Amino acid sequence: MRSYELMMVVRPDLEEEATKAVVEKAKGIITTGGGVVEKEDLWGKRRLAYEIRNFRDGYYAVLNFRAGTEVPKELDRVLRITDEVIRHIIVRPEE
């Protein structure tokens, strides 16, 4: 299994429960694919550097996880079609 880091920006106009549900959805995809979430870091609402989809703020969440090579592909596919997520990126940190 490889180490990955997911950073996603969730729409700021959602209720707290809906925002947590989006994070849990991502964690569920990781664990369903046989991965392990090692660290969850919720940064909260922050100002964006530039406007994205008419939003000036966003709720930042970072997940560090270990998984096989298929899990990031599935996670990327699902987050692309999730309307609540305005940006995301999955990277492999240097070891």
C-alpha positions in Angstrom: 0.0 0.0 0.0 1.1 3.5 -0.8 0.7 6.8 1.2 -1.6 9.5 -0.3 -2.9 12.8 0.8 -6.3 14.2 -0.2 -7.1 17.9 0.2 -10.6 19.0 -0.7 -12.4 22.3 -0.5 -16.1 21.9 0.3 -18.7 24.5 -0.4 -19.0 27.0 2.5 -22.8 27.4 2.4 -23.4 23.9 3.6 -24.6 23.0 7.2 -21.9 21.5 9.4 -23.6 18.1 9.3 -23.5 18.1 5.4 -19.9 19.1 5.4 -19.0 16.2 7.8 -21.0 13.9 5.6 -18.9 14.8 2.6 -15.7 14.0 4.6 -17.2 10.8 5.8 -18.1 9.8 2.2 -14.5 10.2 1.2 -13.3 8.2 4.2 -15.9 5.5 3.3 -14.5 5.2 -0.2 -11.0 4.8 1.2 -12.0 2.1 3.7 -14.3 0.2 1.3 -11.4 -0.1 -1.1 -9.2 -1.6 1.6 -7.3 1.5 2.6 -6.7 3.0 6.0 -7.2 6.7 7.0 -4.1 7.6 9.1 -4.9 11.2 9.8 -7.9 13.5 9.4 -7.2 17.2 9.6 -10.2 19.6 9.3 -8.9 23.1 8.8 -12.4 24.7 8.8 -13.6 27.7 6.7 -10.9 29.7 5.0 -10.7 32.5 2.4 -9.9 31.2 -1.1 -7.0 32.8 -3.1 -9.4 33.4 -6.0 -13.1 32.9 -6.6 -14.2 29.4 -7.5 -17.8 28.8 -8.7 -18.8 32.2 -7.2 -17.5 31.2 -3.8 -14.9 33.3 -1.9 -14.6 30.9 1.0 -14.3 27.2 1.4 -14.2 24.5 4.0 -10.8 22.7 3.9 -10.3 19.1 4.8 -7.1 17.0 4.5 -7.0 13.2 4.7 -3.7 11.2 4.9 -4.3 7.6 4.0 -2.7 4.4 2.8 -4.3 2.4 0.0 -3.7 0.4 -3.2 -3.5 2.2 -6.5 -7.1 1.8 -7.5 -8.5 3.7 -4.4 -7.2 7.2 -5.5 -8.7 6.7 -9.0 -12.1 5.8 -7.5 -11.9 8.6 -5.0 -11.0 11.1 -7.7 -13.9 9.9 -9.9 -16.5 10.3 -7.1 -15.2 13.7 -5.9 -15.4 15.0 -9.4 -19.1 14.4 -9.6 -19.9 15.4 -6.0 -21.5 18.9 -6.2 -20.5 19.8 -2.6 -16.8 19.6 -3.4 -15.5 22.6 -5.3 -11.8 21.5 -5.6 -9.8 18.5 -4.6 -6.3 17.1 -5.2 -4.8 13.7 -4.4 -1.0 13.5 -4.1 1.7 11.1 -3.0 3.8 12.8 -0.3 7.6 12.3 -0.6 8.9 9.7 1.8 
